[in-house]
């Protein structure tokens, strides 16, 4: 009898949609997203504390995006903010590039 690894990735369930798992936020991927690969987008002034935004004491919001794999999360993270500007300078496009350390050689 072989050993089995524990399942650590949990699907994120949307109870408003009848209890279905949400899908990956990357492009046209239709696989279920897990709680392992989440990223938070901060939409508030840099000097404002996140706790103040979450409590409603300051203007702004946080948006959470979930993905099915680390690779899809890396695509997303590299297509936002300063990473997108660097990617645009290097490759001519901001969307669809992996960060330099995540690329595989063929």
C-alpha positions as CSV (number, residue, x, y, z in Angstrom):
1,X,0.0,0.0,0.0
2,X,1.5,3.3,-1.1
3,X,1.4,6.6,0.7
4,X,-0.9,9.4,-0.3
5,X,-0.1,13.0,0.1
6,X,-2.6,15.3,1.9
7,X,-4.8,17.5,-0.3
8,X,-3.9,21.1,0.6
9,X,-5.6,22.9,-2.3
10,X,-9.2,23.7,-1.8
11,X,-11.6,24.9,-4.5
12,X,-13.2,28.2,-3.8
13,X,-17.0,27.8,-3.8
14,X,-19.4,30.5,-4.8
15,X,-22.5,29.9,-2.8
16,X,-24.4,32.7,-4.7
17,X,-24.0,30.6,-7.9
18,X,-25.5,27.4,-6.5
19,X,-22.4,26.1,-4.8
20,X,-20.2,25.8,-7.9
21,X,-16.5,26.3,-7.8
22,X,-15.2,29.5,-9.3
23,X,-13.1,29.3,-12.4
24,X,-9.5,30.5,-12.9
25,X,-9.2,34.2,-13.5
26,X,-6.5,33.8,-16.2
27,X,-7.6,34.6,-19.8
28,X,-9.8,31.8,-21.1
29,X,-8.9,29.1,-18.6
30,X,-12.0,27.1,-17.4
31,X,-10.4,25.0,-14.7
32,X,-11.5,25.5,-11.1
33,X,-9.5,28.0,-9.0
34,X,-8.0,27.0,-5.7
35,X,-7.2,28.9,-2.5
36,X,-3.5,28.2,-2.9
37,X,-3.0,30.6,-5.9
38,X,-4.6,33.9,-4.9
39,X,-3.5,37.5,-5.4
40,X,-4.9,40.7,-4.1
41,X,-5.2,43.9,-6.1
42,X,-5.0,47.0,-3.9
43,X,-7.1,49.9,-5.2
44,X,-6.3,52.7,-2.7
45,X,-3.7,55.4,-2.1
46,X,-0.3,54.0,-1.2
47,X,-0.1,55.7,2.1
48,X,-3.4,54.3,3.4
49,X,-3.3,51.2,5.6
50,X,-5.0,48.1,4.2
51,X,-6.7,47.6,7.6
52,X,-8.3,51.1,7.3
53,X,-9.6,50.3,3.8
54,X,-11.0,46.9,5.0
55,X,-12.7,48.6,8.0
56,X,-14.3,51.3,5.7
57,X,-12.4,54.1,7.4
58,X,-10.6,55.0,4.2
59,X,-11.5,55.1,0.5
60,X,-10.5,52.2,-1.7
61,X,-11.0,48.5,-2.0
62,X,-9.2,45.1,-2.4
63,X,-10.0,42.7,-5.1
64,X,-9.0,39.0,-4.8
65,X,-8.2,37.0,-7.9
66,X,-7.9,33.2,-7.7
67,X,-6.1,30.9,-10.2
68,X,-5.8,27.2,-10.8
69,X,-2.0,26.9,-10.9
70,X,1.1,28.9,-9.9
71,X,1.8,29.5,-13.6
72,X,-1.5,31.3,-14.3
73,X,-1.0,33.4,-11.2
74,X,2.5,34.3,-12.4
75,X,1.1,35.4,-15.8
76,X,-1.4,37.6,-14.0
77,X,1.1,39.1,-11.6
78,X,3.5,39.9,-14.4
79,X,0.7,41.6,-16.4
80,X,-0.1,44.2,-13.7
81,X,1.6,47.3,-12.2
82,X,5.3,47.9,-12.6
83,X,5.8,44.4,-13.9
84,X,3.6,45.2,-16.9
85,X,5.7,48.3,-17.8
86,X,8.9,46.3,-17.6
87,X,7.4,43.5,-19.7
88,X,6.2,46.0,-22.2
89,X,9.7,47.5,-22.6
90,X,11.3,44.1,-22.9
91,X,8.8,42.3,-25.2
92,X,6.5,44.9,-26.7
93,X,3.5,43.5,-24.9
94,X,2.3,43.6,-21.3
95,X,-0.1,40.6,-21.3
96,X,0.8,37.0,-21.6
97,X,4.4,37.0,-20.4
98,X,5.9,35.0,-17.6
99,X,8.4,36.7,-15.3
100,X,12.0,36.0,-16.1
101,X,12.6,33.3,-13.5
102,X,9.5,31.4,-14.4
103,X,10.3,30.8,-18.1
104,X,11.2,27.3,-19.3
105,X,13.7,26.6,-22.0
106,X,12.6,24.3,-24.8
